[in-house]
């Protein structure tokens, strides 16, 4: 039994599957605090200064999108606003008609450089 488990781990390491079945990997989340800490360490500035830089970066993107502008980060991707018209939908529980208001949603499209990097 132990040998079978050991063998399965080897197969998993080699091709990302376990006995032919895809294996779910636990995803790690990078949050704003970690970005700030990484910037501080990489550039050699204080955490306070890194916080201002990261906040300014995200605020600039937010402001551009609010104004209806597209934000393009070459090699990474672009952000733009998509506008959706209102429509009449249905409440799935009651079947009652519901008016859905028009809305604007941010949309991100990955750039070629990012796509290529993730598919290496």
Secondary structure as the mmCIF struct_conf table of DSSP 4:
data_model
#
loop_
_struct_conf.conf_type_id
_struct_conf.id
_struct_conf.beg_label_comp_id
_struct_conf.beg_label_asym_id
_struct_conf.beg_label_seq_id
_struct_conf.end_label_comp_id
_struct_conf.end_label_asym_id
_struct_conf.end_label_seq_id
HELX_RH_AL_P HELX_RH_AL_P1 UNK A 2 UNK A 15
BEND BEND1 UNK A 16 UNK A 16
STRN STRN1 UNK A 17 UNK A 18
TURN_TY1_P TURN_TY1_P1 UNK A 19 UNK A 20
STRN STRN2 UNK A 21 UNK A 22
HELX_LH_PP_P HELX_LH_PP_P1 UNK A 24 UNK A 28
HELX_RH_AL_P HELX_RH_AL_P2 UNK A 32 UNK A 43
TURN_TY1_P TURN_TY1_P2 UNK A 44 UNK A 44
HELX_RH_AL_P HELX_RH_AL_P3 UNK A 47 UNK A 66
TURN_TY1_P TURN_TY1_P3 UNK A 67 UNK A 68
STRN STRN3 UNK A 71 UNK A 73
TURN_TY1_P TURN_TY1_P4 UNK A 74 UNK A 76
STRN STRN4 UNK A 77 UNK A 84
STRN STRN5 UNK A 87 UNK A 90
TURN_TY1_P TURN_TY1_P5 UNK A 92 UNK A 94
STRN STRN6 UNK A 97 UNK A 100
HELX_LH_PP_P HELX_LH_PP_P2 UNK A 101 UNK A 102
STRN STRN7 UNK A 103 UNK A 110
HELX_RH_AL_P HELX_RH_AL_P4 UNK A 112 UNK A 118
TURN_TY1_P TURN_TY1_P6 UNK A 119 UNK A 119
#
